[in-house]
Amino acid sequence: MNLSVIVDQIQLSRERIPQAKRAGVCYMKMMMRGASSRGSSLTHSQWTNISSPSPFNDINNNNNNKYLPGQPLSASSKINSKQKILPLELIDRYKRGDTHPVSALYQLSQTLQFQLDLKETVTTAGVTGFFFAFCAVIDGIQYKTGMGITKKEARAKASELALEELIASLENDGIPSDVSEGPPPLPVREKDSPIQEIHSGRAVIERKNPIKDQVPSVVKEMFTKLMDSYPEFIGCGGTVAAFVMLSPAGCEVVALGTGSSNTKASPAPTGRILHDSHAVVTARRSLMRFLYRNLLLFFSKNSALEEKSVFQQDQTTKLLSFKNHITLHLYLSQLPKGAAQIPSQLRLNPLSISAWEVNNQIGLHVVVEGKVFSKFSSSYEQMGSHVVSMSATDKIMQWQVLGFQGALLSHFIEPVYVSSIFIGDGSCSDTRGIEMAVNQRVDGITSALPLYYCVYRPHISLVSSAMPPDTHPTQKSLSLNWSHGDLMMEMVSALEGKSTEDSPFKSSPALASRLCKAAMLSRFNLVAKEAQREELLTAVTYREAKMMAKPYQEAKSVLKSYLERKGYGQWVEKPPISDHFSV
């Protein structure tokens, strides 16, 4: 793929990526292996040779700045003329058989910015025998049903049928050519205008996302409820992260965490110290507790309890995944530390910025006692024996490749990804930094990942703040955690890495947090026993249990090597001693 097309794809990547089912995305990744149309990503040297003012575009979730096929372009939404070639290239590659139907459909959805879902349905009338059935739902319009003796075959057939209609419409209506030459300027916010239709008349482009309004509301409601019960801890809410689950039953917070620092304690072979208590890390570990709880429900051998679990099992692989129509979303009250906070005025122009400055800004970052350092800075090199954690931005990027479930849970479930990331930071005017840091830095890695793993590109947008106006971060060293099903929240001293004396929930007199590694290993052993996975119970230490997750460890190794090869820096691992413990 030539550089101009890569640049065009990066420009397009700011737009909403359809919230497709994870199974379809991962299947798309498997089928794309070896295809000549595989995506690529830019090295830092390539970044600095791009002549456009910026590879980023302003992300403000304003529908009016988006290019709609078949519609005239305003001065503020001019697009590089090479973008008109991209849909034709995708179509040609598909027609030549170079791109699998599922892959082609998802790529087309990204390019033309429509909402896509491959939905399991029922077989059509008159069909005998056992078949799986899927249909593509595009911007709410259901296309013809595809059937097959496997789910993969049915998805492929459904994609073929949808592509047949879509391509016919595109070829009949034509690809717009009234576009200007030259690099695109940063978009300008415009006044609201009526929602327009795709020229083919098949669907309406509507970027209004109801989840965008629901998520801040339910997070605010949950945080307020917790603070009403324990008002003395209101000062710990300066930085909040929450995982929200959307299902047919509604929108619900399943894990929540606060915090903005990491511990000053040295690593020890006990597994009972929390080294990183930043909000998103705390919320993610709370999410893991929620997942363990639902695994116990699934493996309970009680049909009523199993029905309450969020999981369903693939009869072929025996791995579990979320039930159909369940999606996970992440709310952040602030931009995460690290490359997501890249200065908004940054312009990757060889005449105004050096390659070193680019590396420093978009490379990996570490956090030491709450302070952020680039892996390329001299200050980081002087940290010595301090406990170092990767930045929250880098961890989110990692989790969108490896899954939020971690190594231990990957023994039981497929990778868990979030469909959307919502930023409720009133001081943030765009999401260009987090788009770059979370999505674009790992472009091109998918084909090298093992089965089930892929680069899942979440829809990132700004939303209203979920925090009450009277919330002031007066207790920055404290970190709150809660997950669905908890009767009480736990309060952790971020600097000490364990529960506070006055925490509403305390697991033991030793004050080890319920989020610590030792607690996770105990849950892992319990689930392994209930699932009758005797081979997993042979692991003596936490590290052994993690290393037994071969696909996960392979994916992690691929990611670390990829980041280093691309010049983003070397991933910092905790000292091995911190994982050499048993329970």
Salt bridges, closest charged atoms under 4 A:
GLU15 OE2 - ARG14 NH2 2.97
GLU15 OE1 - LYS66 NZ 3.73
ASP58 OD1 - ARG432 NH2 3.81
ASP98 OD2 - ARG96 NE 2.98
GLU120 OE1 - LYS151 NZ 3.79
GLU160 OE1 - LYS157 NZ 3.74
GLU165 OE1 - ARG202 NH1 3.48
GLU171 OE2 - LYS95 NZ 2.34
GLU252 OE2 - HIS484 NE2 2.94
ASP276 OD1 - HIS278 ND1 2.70
ASP276 OD2 - LYS395 NZ 2.68
ASP394 OD1 - ARG441 NH2 2.70
GLU414 OE1 - ARG22 NH1 3.10
ASP430 OD1 - ARG432 NE 3.08
ASP443 OD1 - ARG457 NH1 2.49
ASP486 OD2 - ARG289 NH1 2.81
ASP486 OD1 - ARG293 NH2 3.03
ASP486 OD2 - ARG514 NH2 3.29
GLU490 OE1 - ARG514 NE 3.93
GLU535 OE2 - ARG533 NE 2.57
GLU573 OE1 - LYS556 NZ 3.66
GLU573 OE2 - LYS560 NZ 2.89
ASP579 OD1 - LYS517 NZ 2.68
ASP579 OD2 - LYS546 NZ 3.01
